[in-house]
Amino acid sequence: MPRKTQHQLKAFGHQCKKSVQAAGLSFGLLLTGSALTASALYSPQLLAETNQNKLPSIGSDQPDRITTNREYTLGRAWLRQYRASSPIIYDPILQSYLEGLVDKLAVEAELYERRLNLVAINAKTINAFAVPGGVMGVHSALLLKAEDEDMVASVLAHELAHLSQRHYARRKDNAEGQSLPLLTAMLTGLVLSANGHTQAGVAAIASSQAAAIQNQLQFSRLHEQEADAVGFQVLTDAGFDSSGMARMFELLQAEARTNGGNAPEFLLTHPLTQSRIAFAKERERDTDLQTFYSNLEFQLIRVRALLHQTQVKDRPVALTALLKSVPDSMKEPVKLYADILDALDQGKPDNARQLAEQLALQPDHLYFRLLTAKVLVAIGQSDQAFALLDAQLKETPDKMAVKAFIAQTYLNAGKTAEAVEAFKALSKERPEDPWVWQQLAKAATDAKDLLTVYKANAEFHQLTGDIPHGVKELKLAREYASNDPIEFARIDHRIKDLETLFKELDFNK
């Protein structure tokens, strides 16, 4: 393992331990089998006995507001460190899609904490996870391997069920004896996995799980049983094809066979049996066969995941493999979308322009319109690009992907003043999005707006695990704004906020 990664993980484990202590949480709050680790989707045996109308009652039905607030604090502290140590995908279109998918499911989930924060991870392992406080993560390989949206939705519905049932808090009293090193092992396992050290990550997860399961096996199974049943109900209530869960089970089994017994992480921590597939199949509802296939949007999102995950030289083979799982009616537009993005990524605007001429014959889809605008900017026709984007914004004024794409297009087209204003507006809507602050800093640098550069860099660093660096940037901003009493006071207040946060987390002790 690279020395830098080892150093990051050592610091990460120490900081996570201190985060838990600072939040006033017992270690047991974080244990639900492996709900915190490799998605917690698949537990053995008892699922076949589940009665969907008679779910097990474990703990109080009333939310503990103090506990949920502590969970939220812990979740955001954990997320900072995870971002610092893992290959996060900062892609506003992919991010917007995943957030929309989770939001659609969350409406049907009885969540006590609805301030959800989702991260996409560039990793070749099929994985997803949920962390107390509403943090959810999705590996890019999950999007690539799942052939339709309903399969991915089944995973996310299960994760939301763990959060809605508050399995972390409900396990607290039964896990007071667990030690903090167990938490560190579980969290480090996720970071190792995200960074490509799959076997080491699985080993860390498995060793931590062994202790938890040995002490509380039955309790863990009951939680998994409940999460499966509740997740299934969330999936169907949100209007997804209920067969997606069974197909996801079958995919994991196929992956295990293909890899010569090296099962996906889900299966290593939650063995899958025929009874679980039978449970899902028994609860399938009758639907038209066409609904088994995801819409075009999902297939295009799979392309974006593929391009993030795959090196340029490997893309032709990877795309061919992907297209085999795409419905025939969508193969042509999906391949065209991939080819144009790949040409732009390789700095070949003329090739992209020639390919983009074929978009006129494809379905009228938002992602194709945005792609057309990107090609127009690349070939120097920015005015036409912005005319197209302005029309799109009027049609979908609330769509984050469109606003983010417009802001990025301003930056790429050299319209720095417009880019700064667009990213400032977006930062007010998405103050916890590191990508927005990072791009605002870039735009402000081009615009020679040093004050905004300092302030944006500060927010980016504090959101990605380096609060002291963020404070340093703000102190530079405060000095720069010394002649503006109002701005000076604002920055000074923000410095105190971050210093207080850092002291509460107590990372250095």
Helices and strands as residue ranges (DSSP letters): H 3-22, G 27-30, G 46-49, H 65-85, H 92-106, E 117-121, E 128-131, E 135-139, H 140-145, H 149-164, H 167-170, G 172-174, H 180-194, H 198-237, H 244-258, H 265-269, H 274-282, G 289-292, H 296-309, G 312-314, H 315-324, H 328-345, H 349-356, G 357-361, H 366-378, H 382-395, H 400-412, H 416-429, H 434-446, H 450-463, H 467-480, H 485-505
